[in-house]
Amino acid sequence: MTAIPTNAITLPDMLRQPPETVRHLQDALLRRMVEICYDSHPYYSALMRREGLEPRHIQSCADLVRLPPCSKKEFLADPDAFRLRPELLPGNEGLLWKVVYTTGTTSGRPAPVYVTSHDHFAYMFGFKDRQDLIGLRDDDRLISLFPLTGFPLGAYARAADEIAAVGAAILFGNTGRADSPFPLNRSMDEAVAMVSRHKATVLWGVAGFVRRVLIRADELGADFRSVRMVMTTGEASSPAMRADFRRRMADLGCADTVVVNRYGSTEQGGTMIECCEGSGFHSALPDQLFHEIIDEATGNRLADGQSGMLAVTHLNRRGTVFLRYMVGDVGSLDHAPCPHCGRTSVRLSSTPVRTGDIMKIKGALVNLGNLKEELDRRSGLDEYQIVVQSQDADDPFSMDELLLRLAPGKGSDSGFVDAVVADVTRLTNLRPRVEILPRDQIFDPASQAKPRRILDSRKPR
Ligand SMILES: [Zn+2]
């Protein structure tokens, strides 16, 4: 096996290294990762043999294109096939530290992601080392607003690891509703009270949930003056939504109105962060993850600026390992040094589009992501959901219908809904039907980890 000295698996000031240096390190790490997968990864060892590939064929990230990409479909079909066989790994590398689960929304049951000792230390090291990109300080008091669910949610577990690495303090809101005989969950109002009681400085959670916490804090007259920063992950937050956050934070008299937009997934097990509004998401862990954009039809790698499926490859992991794994989002990459901060770590385009956001309605392709952005901009709206459904649910050939479920906020007048309908019609060429509902009926933060802004309830034909 290719030996890599342990002191050469990362570099000082990793995010500002010259691109050739990073490429050289990534190639060396990948060679090792591929060798390990060939020997002890059920899925990739079978795939490589089927494709007639041996480790010598994949000597660099450029060679990686020889390996066919995979997606959630293959992972969810057999999550354990993506776990390295721990008994084949040396020392503590394969010792199981913990298991976290993907949320598993539309694709079915949550799927396990195995984290070994090696992975746990790598993760913590990355966050300790890249603290300045994230903007967390060692004197912060952060409240995790990720729900306490009946299974170990990746974001819930990893928030603690990240804060432990930074040396800051953490509180757990423990909101949500777990299917457990031991009642532990707190209400949103209790989480709001915790922020005041402990003078939390950072709120971290899914964008749609944190937004509801800010709305509720205003209604309760809670003291949020200690809060200086909001971090959001787990749901794409548009620039309009982030502007809404800052407005609400200012109204609450927060110490500052910093909003940090993070992009990640349980499978990726890393994070990508905007250094400033619209900069694109910097990879925080180029020494652990390789990113590429793939043409889904051919499996080919696309050049910078071209839009396609984002795929991640683990470079140094020992539990669940992915190579060329398409996470399900569409975006483009930029390897040029960042014009805002000068960091050289690769950037993902600022608004990755969930693949489900573009859909065919009444025969025409409609980007509902644009519509989402428009609705995020509406300050008079507490919640909304865009539903595509059949006009007649029992008729398989029924016409499609666009339904808008709206919960207008306080102070919205009767003209508000008319204005929204006019905007939606202009953006989609479809006239929506509107349902006005209480906000908890659209997104109930007590029972859902994140809001479903776009719902396609048509039966597959
Ligand atoms: Zn930057």
Residues whose N, C-alpha, C, O or C-beta is under 5 A from the ligand:
A	BS01	ZN	C275 S279 C338 H340 C341 G342 R343
